[in-house]
Amino acid sequence: MNDNEPVLNMTTRARVIRLMGDDPEGTDPAARDLIDALIYFYSDDAMRNYLRRAVKSKSRSENFDIPEGWKLYRDNTLTVKASPIDTSATVRVTVNSDNPRDFTDTDDDVDSDLIIIDPDRANRGDIYIGATISPGVNVVQVVYTGGMAANTAVEGDDGVAGAVAKTFTSASATFTTDGVQAGDTLNIGLPETSNANDGQYTVASVTNQTTLVTVKAFPSSTSGDDWSIVERGFVGIYPDIANAVTDQVNEAWNNKSSGTIESISASGENIKWVRPFGWTMKNKMILTSRARSFYG
């Protein structure tokens, strides 16, 4: 995996503190930086050494060699670095063997009808290309959006439901909360007019098919059918991994006095270890169960 692959934190400081049972920041001024540094360290380690995939969902561009026998041994399939692939976004596959390579000409694009990414392939990060591609070095470029999540959790509440939550019952018969989960971010707004209260609201809980509770209260005047899930945080999509990272940070915190940590950077992103605190067996098993079987 590239060293410059961005790290997506897989839990939040609020979740760690909640597991601790009390807030250490009041007695330890450096606690905030240390917790943040531990979250970053274990999220990075989980991505590179256990999940074996790029985690942060974003637009990506990857180039591929096509070896002899690709059609036979790989079944016309390219495996990208980040999965799942977002099939709601455009996937562009361009084939070019010019010297130097030029992937800007849309005439070189593979027809979208020949690109197959069903749900199983999307989850694996596989793209089937039903076109003949001659073997060569760096002859295919794939532009796509992929990754496990775009953000860690909800912005503003740090992953913990607030006390100002309020119940909303949808007035639209076409909208239900089917598939919506706590931690999702909904884009709430009026389809006909712009409203100052339009925007993104985070779901704290879902009580039935038409009623949900948001972390931040939103006005009862907001109604209509222009509702959609625009983003789900990592914590909401992969609670098992988030819980494992949360627990691991807590374990490392509890063992910090045993000489494992010497110092951290001012930014809170780098830890100087005397002796790294390894993953507990329970948390390691959770990560390996989510590991990608093949990393391209």
Secondary structure, 3 states (H helix, E strand, C coil): CCCCCCCCCCCCHHHHHHHHCCCHHHCCCCHHHHHHHHHHHHHHHHHHHHHCCECECEEEEEEEEECCCHHHHCCCEEECCECCECCCCCCEEEECCCCCCCCCCHHHECCHHHEECCHHHHHHCEEEECCCCCCEEEEEEEEEEECCECCCCCCCCCCCCCCCCEEEECCCCCCCCCCCCCCEEEEECCCCCCCCCCEEEEEEEECCCCEEEECCCCCCCCCCCCEEEEEECHHHHCHHHHHHHHHHHHHHHHCHHHCCEEEECCCCCCEEECCCCCCCHHHHHHHHHCCCCCCC
